[in-house]
Amino acid sequence: MNRWTTGNDEALIEMAAAFITAKAYRAVAERGRFTLVLSGGSTPRRLYEKLGRGVHEGLIERFGERLHQGVRRSGHTPEAVTLPWAETFIFQGDERYVPAGHPDSNYGMVRQTLLKYACIRPNNLFRMPVESGDPEADALRYEKLLRTFFRKTSPETSRAFPTFDLVILGLGDDGHTASLFPEQIRALKEQERWVIAVDAPLASPACSRLTLTLPVINHAESVMFLVPAERYGLARSIHEGRRPELPAGMVRPLNGNPHWFVAEPSMQGTQP
C-alpha cells in the first residue's frame, strides 16, 4: 500500500477518513474491537467531522476492505459508512493541561467535531484527565487506565506496551508530534512509561501537557500523520528519512512505516 498520499484539502480528508474506516472494520473483524488514538490541535477538525458523518463506501474499498451488509451507515447519507461505534474505543494521544471547556482543549475540539455527529458510548471514550492540578499525577492516572483497559481486552498480551489499532498524529513546524517536542530530550528517551507529563514553554499555548510516549506510539498496529500544506516540505523530509533527529522522525512503528496524508500546496483549492 502507498504510504504517502497527497491531494487537495477536501480529497485528502476523504481519503484519510476512508483509511481510518477501513482499519476500523478490519480490526473489528479480526479482534472484535477497534482502538483509535486521536491527535489534537486544529488540523484534524475536518477529519473528525467527516468520520462522524461517514465516508462513501467506494473510497473505503480502495484500501482493500470489502464491507459486509452489517456495516453502520449514516442516517443522513445512506451510501456513507460510519465507524462501528459500538466496537470503537477512543483515546487521546496528548492533551493541553487546560479545562475541557477551554478553547485550547484537545478534548474540547473532539467534542465539537467527532462527538457532535458520532454515536459513541461514554464507556468507549477515554479522555486524558486534567482536573487534579497535578499533571504528573494525571499522567499516571491515565497510564493506569490504559493498563487496565488492555489487561481486560487483551489478557493474552504480556508486552511492555499496548498495541493500539491506529494512532493519528499531527506535525508541528518544529517537527514535534503529539506533545513530544525537540527540546524535551528526557521525554524523547523515555522507555518505560506509557503516558508522561511535559512542560512546553516554547509551544503555543505554553502550558503543561500530557502525552503518550514514543514506545507506545511505535507499538501501534498502524500510525498515520495528517499534515497541512504549509508543512509539506517538512513532512516529505521526515518521510524520506532525512530528519531522524526530530520527534516525528522518531516515529518508527514496529509494524512498518507510518502512513502520511499530506495536503499538497499546488493542489489546494483545486478539484481532485
C-alpha positions in Angstrom: 0.0 0.0 0.0 1.2 3.5 -0.8 2.2 5.2 2.5 2.3 8.7 1.0 -1.0 10.3 0.0 -1.4 13.8 -1.2 -4.3 15.9 -2.6 -6.3 19.0 -2.1 -7.7 19.5 1.4 -11.2 18.0 0.6 -9.9 15.0 -1.2 -7.2 14.3 1.5 -9.8 14.4 4.3 -12.0 11.9 2.3 -9.0 9.6 1.8 -7.8 9.8 5.4 -11.3 9.1 6.7 -11.7 6.2 4.4 -8.3 4.8 5.5 -9.4 5.0 9.2 -12.8 3.4 8.5 -11.2 0.5 6.6 -8.8 0.0 9.5 -11.7 0.0 11.9 -13.8 -2.7 10.2 -10.7 -4.8 9.7 -9.8 -4.6 13.4 -13.3 -5.5 14.4 -13.4 -8.5 12.1 -10.0 -9.7 13.4 -10.1 -8.7 17.1 -13.7 -7.7 17.9 -12.8 -4.1 18.7 -11.1 -1.0 17.3 -8.8 1.1 19.4 -8.2 4.6 18.0 -5.9 7.3 19.3 -6.8 10.8 18.3 -4.5 13.7 17.6 -5.1 17.2 19.0 -4.6 20.6 17.5 -6.5 22.3 14.7 -5.5 20.2 11.7 -7.8 17.2 12.3 -11.0 19.1 12.9 -12.5 18.4 9.5 -11.3 14.8 9.6 -13.2 14.2 12.8 -16.3 15.8 11.4 -16.0 13.6 8.3 -15.6 10.5 10.5 -18.7 11.4 12.4 -20.7 12.0 9.2 -19.5 8.9 7.3 -17.4 8.1 4.2 -18.5 6.8 0.8 -18.3 3.0 0.6 -16.3 3.1 -2.6 -13.4 5.0 -1.0 -13.2 2.5 1.8 -12.9 -0.4 -0.6 -9.9 1.3 -2.2 -8.0 0.4 0.9 -8.8 -3.3 0.4 -11.7 -3.6 2.8 -14.7 -5.4 1.4 -17.6 -4.3 3.6 -20.4 -6.6 4.6 -24.1 -5.9 4.8 -24.0 -5.2 8.6 -21.8 -2.1 8.3 -23.1 1.0 10.1 -24.4 3.6 7.7 -25.0 7.3 8.1 -28.6 8.3 9.0 -28.2 11.4 6.7 -26.5 9.8 3.7 -27.3 6.1 3.1 -24.3 5.5 0.9 -21.9 6.8 3.6 -20.4 4.3 6.1 -19.5 5.4 9.6 -17.2 3.7 12.0 -18.5 0.7 14.0 -19.0 2.9 17.0 -20.2 0.2 19.4 -16.9 -1.6 19.0 -14.7 1.5 18.7 -12.7 2.8 21.7 -11.4 6.3 21.6 -8.2 7.5 23.3 -6.2 10.7 23.3 -2.6 11.0 22.1 -2.0 14.2 24.0 -3.8 16.9 25.9 -3.0 20.5 26.9 -3.4 20.9 30.6 -6.5 23.1 30.5 -10.1 22.5 31.4 -12.3 20.6 28.8 -14.2 23.8 28.1 -11.1 25.9 27.3 -10.6 26.9 23.6 -7.2 25.1 23.7 -8.5 21.8 24.9 -7.9 18.9 22.5 -10.8 17.0 24.1 -13.0 20.1 23.6 -12.2 20.1 19.9 -13.1 16.4 19.7 -16.4 17.1 21.5 -17.2 19.9 19.0 -16.4 17.8 15.9 -16.5 14.0 16.2 -18.7 13.7 19.2 -21.2 16.1 17.6 -22.1 13.5 15.0 -20.9 10.1 16.2 -22.9 7.9 18.5 -20.1 6.9 20.9 -20.9 5.2 24.2 -19.5 7.1 27.2 -17.7 4.0 28.3 -15.9 3.8 24.9 -14.4 7.2 25.3 -11.2 7.6 27.4 -10.1 11.3 27.7 -7.0 12.4 29.4 -7.7 13.8 32.9 -6.7 17.4 33.6 -8.7 18.1 36.8 -6.3 17.4 39.7 -4.0 20.3 39.2 -1.1 17.9 39.2 -0.1 17.0 35.6 2.3 14.2 36.7 -0.4 12.6 38.8 -2.9 12.8 36.0 -0.4 11.2 33.6 0.0 8.3 36.0 -3.8 8.1 36.3 -4.2 7.9 32.5 -1.5 5.3 32.2 -3.2 3.2 34.9 -6.5 3.5 32.9 -4.8 2.3 29.8 -3.1 -0.6 31.5 -6.5 -1.7 33.0 -8.2 -1.5 29.6 -5.6 -3.5 27.8 -5.3 -6.1 30.6 -9.1 -6.7 30.3 -9.4 -6.6 26.5 -6.1 -8.3 25.7 -5.4 -10.7 28.6 -3.1 -12.8 26.5 -0.8 -9.8 25.9 2.3 -9.7 28.1 4.0 -6.9 26.2 5.6 -3.9 28.0 3.5 -1.6 25.8 -0.1 -1.7 24.4 -0.9 -2.2 20.8 -3.4 0.4 19.6 -5.0 -0.4 16.3 -4.4 3.1 14.9 -2.7 6.2 16.2 -3.4 9.5 14.4 -0.6 12.1 14.7 -0.1 15.7 13.6 3.1 17.5 12.7 4.3 20.9 14.2 6.5 23.5 12.5 9.4 22.3 14.7 8.9 18.6 13.9 7.0 17.8 17.2 4.2 15.3 17.2 1.7 14.5 19.9 3.2 16.6 22.7 6.8 15.4 22.2 9.0 18.4 21.4 12.6 18.6 20.1 13.9 20.2 23.2 12.4 17.5 25.5 15.4 15.1 25.5 14.3 13.2 28.6 10.7 12.7 27.3 12.0 11.5 23.9 14.3 8.9 25.6 11.5 7.6 27.9 11.4 3.8 27.5 9.2 2.6 30.3 6.2 4.9 30.9 3.1 4.9 28.6 2.0 8.4 29.5 4.1 11.4 30.8 3.6 15.0 31.7 5.8 17.5 29.9 6.3 21.3 30.1 6.1 23.1 26.8 7.1 26.7 27.4 8.0 27.3 23.8 4.8 25.8 22.4 1.5 27.6 21.7 -0.2 27.6 24.0 2.7 27.5 26.5 1.3 25.1 29.2 1.9 21.7 30.7 0.7 18.7 28.6 0.1 15.0 28.8 1.3 12.8 26.0 1.7 9.2 25.0 5.4 8.2 24.8 7.3 7.1 21.7 7.4 3.4 22.6 3.6 3.4 22.9 3.2 5.1 19.5 5.7 2.8 17.9 4.0 -0.3 19.2 0.7 0.6 17.4 -0.6 -1.7 14.7 -0.8 1.4 12.4 0.3 5.0 12.6 -0.8 7.9 10.3 0.2 11.5 10.0 -2.3 14.2 8.9 -0.3 17.3 7.7 -1.4 20.6 6.3 0.0 22.1 3.1 2.3 24.5 4.8 4.3 21.6 6.3 4.5 19.6 3.1 8.3 20.0 2.7 9.0 19.1 6.3 6.7 16.1 6.1 8.5 14.9 2.9 11.9 15.2 4.5 10.8 13.2 7.5 9.1 10.6 5.3 12.3 10.2 3.3 14.3 9.7 6.5 16.3 12.9 6.3 15.2 14.3 9.7 15.6 11.4 12.2 16.5 13.8 15.0 13.0 15.3 15.1 10.3 13.8 17.3 8.2 13.0 14.2 11.2 11.4 12.7 11.5 9.1 15.7 8.1 7.6 14.9 9.1 4.2 13.5 6.3 1.7 14.1 7.4 -1.8 14.6 4.9 -3.0 12.0 6.2 -0.7 9.2 6.5 2.9 8.2 3.7 5.4 9.1 1.1 6.4 6.6 1.3 10.0 5.5 -1.7 12.1 4.4 -0.3 15.5 3.4 -2.0 18.4 1.7 -0.1 19.4 -1.4 0.3 23.3 -1.7 -0.1 23.3 -5.5 -3.3 21.4 -5.2 -5.1 23.5 -2.7 -8.4 24.8 -3.9 -8.5 22.5 -7.0 -10.6 19.5 -7.7 -9.2 16.0 -7.4 
